[in-house]
């Protein structure tokens, strides 16, 4: 699953049937594969858009849920 998510991030044009077959051998359903791809793809998209637009977290973000 993680190898597939990394491949989506680094070389999405190289995804092929063998990638899906490997996931199926590990017990992932078509729906699972869709979810993995959707989450990885959206994460990549949103981070690239935030970087392009220079969107940075506010100061409170760095203290939320963290021990100081």
N, CA, C and O atoms as a GROMACS GRO file, in nm:
protein
  272
    1UNK      N    1   0.083  -0.119   0.000
    1UNK     CA    2   0.000   0.000   0.000
    1UNK      C    3   0.088   0.126   0.000
    1UNK      O    4   0.064   0.219  -0.077
    2UNK      N    5   0.187   0.127   0.086
    2UNK     CA    6   0.273   0.245   0.092
    2UNK      C    7   0.357   0.261  -0.034
    2UNK      O    8   0.378   0.373  -0.080
    3UNK      N    9   0.404   0.151  -0.090
    3UNK     CA   10   0.478   0.159  -0.216
    3UNK      C   11   0.390   0.218  -0.325
    3UNK      O   12   0.437   0.299  -0.406
    4UNK      N   13   0.264   0.180  -0.328
    4UNK     CA   14   0.170   0.232  -0.427
    4UNK      C   15   0.148   0.381  -0.406
    4UNK      O   16   0.147   0.459  -0.501
    5UNK      N   17   0.129   0.422  -0.280
    5UNK     CA   18   0.109   0.564  -0.250
    5UNK      C   19   0.231   0.646  -0.289
    5UNK      O   20   0.217   0.757  -0.342
    6UNK      N   21   0.350   0.593  -0.264
    6UNK     CA   22   0.472   0.664  -0.304
    6UNK      C   23   0.481   0.672  -0.455
    6UNK      O   24   0.522   0.775  -0.510
    7UNK      N   25   0.443   0.565  -0.524
    7UNK     CA   26   0.448   0.566  -0.671
    7UNK      C   27   0.351   0.671  -0.727
    7UNK      O   28   0.382   0.737  -0.826
    8UNK      N   29   0.235   0.685  -0.665
    8UNK     CA   30   0.141   0.789  -0.707
    8UNK      C   31   0.207   0.926  -0.693
    8UNK      O   32   0.189   1.014  -0.777
    9UNK      N   33   0.282   0.944  -0.586
    9UNK     CA   34   0.347   1.072  -0.558
    9UNK      C   35   0.464   1.099  -0.652
    9UNK      O   36   0.477   1.210  -0.704
   10UNK      N   37   0.547   1.000  -0.673
   10UNK     CA   38   0.672   1.022  -0.747
   10UNK      C   39   0.666   0.995  -0.895
   10UNK      O   40   0.734   1.062  -0.973
   11UNK      N   41   0.584   0.899  -0.938
   11UNK     CA   42   0.583   0.862  -1.080
   11UNK      C   43   0.447   0.805  -1.121
   11UNK      O   44   0.437   0.691  -1.166
   12UNK      N   45   0.344   0.886  -1.105
   12UNK     CA   46   0.208   0.839  -1.130
   12UNK      C   47   0.186   0.791  -1.273
   12UNK      O   48   0.103   0.704  -1.297
   13UNK      N   49   0.259   0.845  -1.367
   13UNK     CA   50   0.242   0.802  -1.507
   13UNK      C   51   0.293   0.660  -1.529
   13UNK      O   52   0.262   0.598  -1.631
   14UNK      N   53   0.370   0.607  -1.435
   14UNK     CA   54   0.427   0.472  -1.449
   14UNK      C   55   0.341   0.364  -1.385
   14UNK      O   56   0.378   0.247  -1.387
   15UNK      N   57   0.227   0.401  -1.327
   15UNK     CA   58   0.140   0.301  -1.265
   15UNK      C   59   0.087   0.209  -1.374
   15UNK      O   60   0.043   0.254  -1.480
   16UNK      N   61   0.092   0.078  -1.345
   16UNK     CA   62   0.050  -0.022  -1.444
   16UNK      C   63  -0.027  -0.134  -1.375
   16UNK      O   64  -0.042  -0.135  -1.253
   17UNK      N   65  -0.076  -0.226  -1.454
   17UNK     CA   66  -0.158  -0.336  -1.403
   17UNK      C   67  -0.087  -0.413  -1.292
   17UNK      O   68  -0.152  -0.457  -1.198
   18UNK      N   69   0.043  -0.429  -1.302
   18UNK     CA   70   0.118  -0.504  -1.200
   18UNK      C   71   0.105  -0.439  -1.062
   18UNK      O   72   0.107  -0.509  -0.961
   19UNK      N   73   0.093  -0.308  -1.057
   19UNK     CA   74   0.076  -0.239  -0.929
   19UNK      C   75  -0.056  -0.278  -0.863
   19UNK      O   76  -0.063  -0.302  -0.743
   20UNK      N   77  -0.160  -0.285  -0.944
   20UNK     CA   78  -0.292  -0.324  -0.892
   20UNK      C   79  -0.294  -0.471  -0.853
   20UNK      O   80  -0.355  -0.509  -0.753
   21UNK      N   81  -0.226  -0.552  -0.931
   21UNK     CA   82  -0.218  -0.695  -0.901
   21UNK      C   83  -0.145  -0.720  -0.770
   21UNK      O   84  -0.185  -0.807  -0.692
   22UNK      N   85  -0.040  -0.644  -0.744
   22UNK     CA   86   0.034  -0.658  -0.618
   22UNK      C   87  -0.055  -0.622  -0.499
   22UNK      O   88  -0.051  -0.690  -0.397
   23UNK      N   89  -0.133  -0.517  -0.513
   23UNK     CA   90  -0.224  -0.480  -0.405
   23UNK      C   91  -0.328  -0.588  -0.382
   23UNK      O   92  -0.361  -0.619  -0.267
   24UNK      N   93  -0.381  -0.646  -0.489
   24UNK     CA   94  -0.481  -0.752  -0.476
   24UNK      C   95  -0.421  -0.874  -0.406
   24UNK      O   96  -0.489  -0.938  -0.325
   25UNK      N   97  -0.298  -0.906  -0.435
   25UNK     CA   98  -0.232  -1.019  -0.369
   25UNK      C   99  -0.218  -0.997  -0.218
   25UNK      O  100  -0.212  -1.092  -0.141
   26UNK      N  101  -0.214  -0.872  -0.178
   26UNK     CA  102  -0.205  -0.839  -0.035
   26UNK      C  103  -0.343  -0.820   0.028
   26UNK      O  104  -0.353  -0.779   0.144
   27UNK      N  105  -0.447  -0.851  -0.046
   27UNK     CA  106  -0.582  -0.849   0.009
   27UNK      C  107  -0.659  -0.720  -0.007
   27UNK      O  108  -0.767  -0.706   0.050
   28UNK      N  109  -0.608  -0.626  -0.084
   28UNK     CA  110  -0.680  -0.501  -0.105
   28UNK      C  111  -0.783  -0.516  -0.215
   28UNK      O  112  -0.754  -0.568  -0.322
   29UNK      N  113  -0.904  -0.471  -0.187
   29UNK     CA  114  -1.012  -0.476  -0.286
   29UNK      C  115  -0.998  -0.358  -0.382
   29UNK      O  116  -0.917  -0.268  -0.361
   30UNK      N  117  -1.079  -0.360  -0.488
   30UNK     CA  118  -1.079  -0.246  -0.581
   30UNK      C  119  -1.117  -0.117  -0.509
   30UNK      O  120  -1.063  -0.010  -0.538
   31UNK      N  121  -1.210  -0.129  -0.415
   31UNK     CA  122  -1.252  -0.012  -0.338
   31UNK      C  123  -1.138   0.039  -0.250
   31UNK      O  124  -1.118   0.160  -0.236
   32UNK      N  125  -1.064  -0.054  -0.190
   32UNK     CA  126  -0.948  -0.014  -0.110
   32UNK      C  127  -0.845   0.060  -0.194
   32UNK      O  128  -0.792   0.162  -0.154
   33UNK      N  129  -0.819   0.006  -0.312
   33UNK     CA  130  -0.720   0.067  -0.402
   33UNK      C  131  -0.766   0.207  -0.441
   33UNK      O  132  -0.685   0.300  -0.446
   34UNK      N  133  -0.894   0.222  -0.468
   34UNK     CA  134  -0.947   0.354  -0.501
   34UNK      C  135  -0.923   0.451  -0.385
   34UNK      O  136  -0.879   0.564  -0.406
   35UNK      N  137  -0.952   0.406  -0.263
   35UNK     CA  138  -0.932   0.491  -0.146
   35UNK      C  139  -0.785   0.530  -0.128
   35UNK      O  140  -0.754   0.646  -0.101
   36UNK      N  141  -0.695   0.434  -0.144
   36UNK     CA  142  -0.552   0.462  -0.133
   36UNK      C  143  -0.512   0.568  -0.235
   36UNK      O  144  -0.444   0.666  -0.202
   37UNK      N  145  -0.554   0.548  -0.360
   37UNK     CA  146  -0.521   0.643  -0.466
   37UNK      C  147  -0.582   0.780  -0.444
   37UNK      O  148  -0.518   0.883  -0.466
   38UNK      N  149  -0.707   0.781  -0.400
   38UNK     CA  150  -0.776   0.909  -0.378
   38UNK      C  151  -0.711   0.988  -0.265
   38UNK      O  152  -0.692   1.110  -0.277
   39UNK      N  153  -0.677   0.921  -0.157
   39UNK     CA  154  -0.615   0.991  -0.043
   39UNK      C  155  -0.476   1.042  -0.080
   39UNK      O  156  -0.443   1.157  -0.054
   40UNK      N  157  -0.396   0.955  -0.142
   40UNK     CA  158  -0.261   0.998  -0.181
   40UNK      C  159  -0.268   1.110  -0.284
   40UNK      O  160  -0.194   1.208  -0.274
   41UNK      N  161  -0.356   1.096  -0.382
   41UNK     CA  162  -0.368   1.197  -0.486
   41UNK      C  163  -0.415   1.331  -0.431
   41UNK      O  164  -0.362   1.435  -0.469
   42UNK      N  165  -0.515   1.329  -0.343
   42UNK     CA  166  -0.565   1.455  -0.288
   42UNK      C  167  -0.460   1.521  -0.198
   42UNK      O  168  -0.443   1.642  -0.200
   43UNK      N  169  -0.389   1.439  -0.120
   43UNK     CA  170  -0.283   1.492  -0.035
   43UNK      C  171  -0.178   1.561  -0.121
   43UNK      O  172  -0.135   1.672  -0.090
   44UNK      N  173  -0.137   1.496  -0.229
   44UNK     CA  174  -0.038   1.555  -0.320
   44UNK      C  175  -0.090   1.685  -0.381
   44UNK      O  176  -0.019   1.785  -0.384
   45UNK      N  177  -0.212   1.682  -0.428
   45UNK     CA  178  -0.273   1.799  -0.491
   45UNK      C  179  -0.279   1.916  -0.393
   45UNK      O  180  -0.237   2.028  -0.424
   46UNK      N  181  -0.334   1.890  -0.273
   46UNK     CA  182  -0.353   2.000  -0.178
   46UNK      C  183  -0.219   2.058  -0.132
   46UNK      O  184  -0.208   2.179  -0.113
   47UNK      N  185  -0.120   1.974  -0.113
   47UNK     CA  186   0.011   2.026  -0.073
   47UNK      C  187   0.076   2.106  -0.184
   47UNK      O  188   0.138   2.209  -0.157
   48UNK      N  189   0.064   2.061  -0.306
   48UNK     CA  190   0.123   2.137  -0.417
   48UNK      C  191   0.054   2.271  -0.434
   48UNK      O  192   0.120   2.372  -0.461
   49UNK      N  193  -0.078   2.275  -0.419
   49UNK     CA  194  -0.151   2.401  -0.430
   49UNK      C  195  -0.112   2.495  -0.316
   49UNK      O  196  -0.094   2.615  -0.337
   50UNK      N  197  -0.100   2.441  -0.194
   50UNK     CA  198  -0.060   2.524  -0.080
   50UNK      C  199   0.080   2.579  -0.100
   50UNK      O  200   0.106   2.696  -0.070
   51UNK      N  201   0.170   2.496  -0.148
   51UNK     CA  202   0.307   2.543  -0.174
   51UNK      C  203   0.309   2.649  -0.282
   51UNK      O  204   0.378   2.750  -0.269
   52UNK      N  205   0.234   2.627  -0.390
   52UNK     CA  206   0.231   2.723  -0.500
   52UNK      C  207   0.178   2.859  -0.453
   52UNK      O  208   0.228   2.964  -0.494
   53UNK      N  209   0.077   2.856  -0.368
   53UNK     CA  210   0.015   2.979  -0.321
   53UNK      C  211   0.081   3.034  -0.195
   53UNK      O  212   0.036   3.134  -0.139
   54UNK      N  213   0.188   2.970  -0.151
   54UNK     CA  214   0.260   3.013  -0.031
   54UNK      C  215   0.169   3.019   0.092
   54UNK      O  216   0.182   3.108   0.175
   55UNK      N  217   0.077   2.923   0.100
   55UNK     CA  218  -0.011   2.915   0.217
   55UNK      C  219   0.068   2.848   0.328
   55UNK      O  220   0.118   2.737   0.312
   56UNK      N  221   0.078   2.915   0.440
   56UNK     CA  222   0.152   2.862   0.553
   56UNK      C  223   0.059   2.855   0.674
   56UNK      O  224  -0.031   2.938   0.688
   57UNK      N  225   0.079   2.757   0.761
   57UNK     CA  226  -0.004   2.747   0.880
   57UNK      C  227   0.013   2.869   0.970
   57UNK      O  228   0.118   2.933   0.971
   58UNK      N  229  -0.093   2.899   1.044
   58UNK     CA  230  -0.081   3.008   1.140
   58UNK      C  231  -0.002   2.960   1.262
   58UNK      O  232   0.023   2.840   1.276
   59UNK      N  233   0.035   3.050   1.349
   59UNK     CA  234   0.120   3.018   1.464
   59UNK      C  235   0.054   2.914   1.556
   59UNK      O  236   0.124   2.832   1.615
   60UNK      N  237  -0.078   2.918   1.569
   60UNK     CA  238  -0.148   2.825   1.657
   60UNK      C  239  -0.133   2.681   1.610
   60UNK      O  240  -0.135   2.589   1.691
   61UNK      N  241  -0.118   2.660   1.480
   61UNK     CA  242  -0.104   2.526   1.426
   61UNK      C  243   0.013   2.452   1.490
   61UNK      O  244   0.004   2.332   1.518
   62UNK      N  245   0.121   2.523   1.513
   62UNK     CA  246   0.241   2.459   1.564
   62UNK      C  247   0.231   2.418   1.710
   62UNK      O  248   0.316   2.343   1.760
   63UNK      N  249   0.129   2.467   1.780
   63UNK     CA  250   0.113   2.430   1.921
   63UNK      C  251  -0.007   2.337   1.943
   63UNK      O  252  -0.020   2.281   2.052
   64UNK      N  253  -0.093   2.320   1.845
   64UNK     CA  254  -0.212   2.237   1.860
   64UNK      C  255  -0.172   2.090   1.869
   64UNK      O  256  -0.106   2.036   1.781
   65UNK      N  257  -0.214   2.027   1.978
   65UNK     CA  258  -0.190   1.885   1.996
   65UNK      C  259  -0.046   1.847   2.019
   65UNK      O  260  -0.010   1.730   2.008
   66UNK      N  261   0.037   1.944   2.050
   66UNK     CA  262   0.178   1.915   2.071
   66UNK      C  263   0.216   1.950   2.215
   66UNK      O  264   0.165   2.046   2.273
   67UNK      N  265   0.303   1.872   2.268
   67UNK     CA  266   0.355   1.903   2.402
   67UNK      C  267   0.463   2.009   2.389
   67UNK      O  268   0.547   2.004   2.300
   68UNK      N  269   0.458   2.101   2.479
   68UNK     CA  270   0.555   2.211   2.474
   68UNK      C  271   0.657   2.194   2.585
   68UNK      O  272   0.748   2.276   2.598
   0.00000   0.00000   0.00000
